[in-house]
């Protein structure tokens, strides 16, 4: 797995975990008037981070990167 795919995977996991913590925390409190806008804003940021991470995780490597990985190192 390439470095950008690993980073994407960690972003997806982190964003999902952050959104879960925010929802659970908001449901345990009674300040829904304050918590709802914060939950919406956090959800948007978390969803964007999830989307960017998902895109990075599922992007196919470029041909140049594949050729570098398959290249035989020069003997010294």
C-alpha positions in Angstrom: 0.0 0.0 0.0 1.4 3.4 -1.0 2.1 6.2 1.4 -0.8 8.3 0.1 -3.2 5.4 0.5 -2.0 4.8 4.1 -2.5 8.5 4.8 -6.0 8.3 3.3 -6.9 5.3 5.3 -5.8 7.0 8.6 -7.7 10.2 7.6 -10.9 8.1 7.0 -10.5 6.3 10.4 -9.7 9.6 12.2 -12.6 11.4 10.6 -15.1 8.6 11.4 -13.8 8.4 15.0 -14.1 12.1 15.5 -17.6 12.3 14.2 -18.6 9.4 16.4 -17.2 11.0 19.5 -18.9 14.3 18.7 -22.3 12.7 18.2 -22.1 10.6 21.4 -21.0 13.7 23.4 -23.8 15.8 22.0 -26.4 13.1 22.8 -25.3 12.9 26.5 -25.6 16.7 27.1 -28.8 18.8 27.2 -27.5 21.9 25.4 -28.8 20.9 22.0 -29.3 24.6 21.0 -25.5 25.1 21.3 -24.5 21.6 20.3 -26.5 21.3 17.1 -24.6 24.0 15.2 -21.3 22.6 16.5 -22.3 19.1 15.5 -23.3 20.3 12.0 -20.0 22.2 11.6 -18.0 19.3 12.9 -19.9 16.9 10.8 -19.2 18.9 7.6 -15.5 19.1 8.4 -15.4 15.4 9.3 -17.2 14.5 6.1 -14.8 16.5 4.1 -11.8 14.9 5.8 -13.5 11.5 5.2 -14.0 12.2 1.5 -10.5 13.4 1.0 -9.1 10.4 2.8 -11.3 8.0 0.9 -10.2 9.6 -2.4 -6.6 9.3 -1.4 -7.0 5.7 -0.2 -8.7 4.6 -3.5 -6.7 6.5 -6.0 -4.7 4.3 -8.3 -0.9 4.9 -8.3 0.4 6.7 -11.4 2.3 4.8 -14.0 5.6 6.5 -13.1 5.3 5.3 -9.5 4.6 1.8 -10.6 7.6 1.8 -12.9 9.8 3.0 -10.0 8.6 0.2 -7.8 9.2 -2.4 -10.5 12.6 -1.1 -11.5 15.6 -3.3 -10.6 18.1 -1.4 -8.5 21.4 -0.7 -10.2 24.4 -2.9 -9.1 27.2 -0.9 -7.5 
